[in-house]
Amino acid sequence: MALCEGGEMAVSIALFTRDLRVHDNPVLVEASADADRVIPLYVLDERLVATGFANPNRAAFLADSLHDLHASLQARGAALVVRRGAPEAVVPELLRQHEVTRVHVAADASAFAHGREQRLRDVVGDRLVVHHDVHRAVASSALQSDPAHHDKVFTPYFQKWSRIPPRPPLPAPTGLRLPPLDVGALPEAEEFCAGEPAERLPAGGETAGRERLRSWLGEGIVGFAEQAAGLLTRTTSQLSPYLHFGCLSGAEVRCATGDATEDARQFARQLAWRDFYDQVLAARPEVAWEDYRGQGDRWRDAPDELLAWQEGRTGYPVVDAAQRQLVAEGWLSNRARLLSASFLCKTLYLDWRPGARFFLRHLVDGDLAANQLNWQWMAGTGTDTRPDRVMDPLWQAENHDPNGDYVRRCVPELRSVAGPAVHRPWDLDPVVREGLGYPAPVVDLEEAHARFAGTRRELRSRRG
Ligand SMILES: Cc1cc2nc3c(=O)[nH]c(=O)nc-3n(C[C@H](O)[C@H](O)[C@H](O)COP(=O)(O)OP(=O)(O)OC[C@H]3O[C@@H](n4cnc5c(N)ncnc54)[C@H](O)[C@@H]3O)c2cc1C
């Protein structure tokens, strides 16, 4: 038994943030190796709640994940200790009550996380141990010799990333022991955010995540390389909320899926996108809301068009289907996210920020790095090497929803329109069209795309 100088039991703290798992979690493994007793701690950070980071879908998923983590820790001899307040106030309080040798926490990319880490360091000093790369599939230390540097272009990053062999996951620790203390009450979803979650939300937590990964490794991944670009969600893994909350570790998912087949290699590429954006945000946290590489755009101010997009009433069925699915299910395939973002920023030529904010208000997997930087990629202000590319919603609809099933599933007014005609309601017989109660297009596509191309040309020529 490790004793401190005064003969008391040595205790360490594993401060969980969004690494809500017992498997492959360096924070928990090292904290439990450090001392006889461990405090697996979750702080319901009221400041984070006040920023409105949660939506009802993420709140429900997070509450599930905490309950599941508590059960897993109990099965290993401990429990999840919950406190409410700011970590920099809660942790010193525990330090006063117990002989805490070290406090372990995962580093994270956002400005909020950087601030939290600094504030903890101010109160804990050199007892704070910050674990890097708890969230990523490939450790940044294996990719970059200078931690202040970040990769700016995806393809060369991915080439380096692919050459790093997968790291074997750490086993979940066993025989954990708590010091005597009150464990506190587990939070319910309403404490993070009020409101009803979407109906078909996946269950949160490591147990559900591992189950999802198992079924993905079985049948799911077969055909991924061919089908991943579709509009329907069942062709991809749907692991994103589990990865976002750290119910699964990126490194473990990469290790489990490997790269033996083309499907596995294409899937690994998606995990690399996640790491790529995470390292961009970690190096430049301000790009959550500022242009990464602005083009000088002066976005139009058209609140009615923004509202039509938010409410799925643009008159372009595939865009409206995506927006309605987002609100109803808290979920969208990558293709649907891309075409909806392109429509807002390039067809309507409206700022990406309100779009990104709206996505964060609904997505169950809402993630600052992946959401904001994908939005910027699509707006042409981010890391895309072809910032002027535009997605034509009709081409997208006819190629990725050739029979119109996706649109009919999400837009009830159009359910009676058979086949691909659903993508062009303006071509229907005027009497039929009137009866549908579906809006006319909010813009003319050709004019809108010419406006965007012309504006960007002008901005380029002004820059010389
Ligand atoms: C405008 C826009 C907003 C987005 N917002 C988010 C977000 O808030 N949270 C989020 O996790 N993803 C976001 N993405 C990325 C991507 O759409 C989702 O990760 C993916 O659709 C989730 O489904 P999946 O888990 O079945 O993905 P799969 O295709 O099975 O991919 C496996 C994992 O790789 C990661 N991944 C896949 N594609 C990307 C990508 N382009 N960028 C970063 N990571 C990726 C995710 O963690 C995903 O779970 C966004 C994309 C766009 C275009």
Boltz pocket constraint, residues with backbone or C-beta under 6 A from the ligand:
constraints:
  - pocket:
      binder: B
      contacts: [[A, 228], [A, 233], [A, 236], [A, 237], [A, 238], [A, 239], [A, 240], [A, 241], [A, 243], [A, 244], [A, 267], [A, 270], [A, 271], [A, 272], [A, 273], [A, 274], [A, 275], [A, 277], [A, 332], [A, 333], [A, 334], [A, 335], [A, 337], [A, 338], [A, 341], [A, 359], [A, 363], [A, 365], [A, 366], [A, 367], [A, 368], [A, 370], [A, 371], [A, 372], [A, 374], [A, 375], [A, 378]]
      max_distance: 6.0
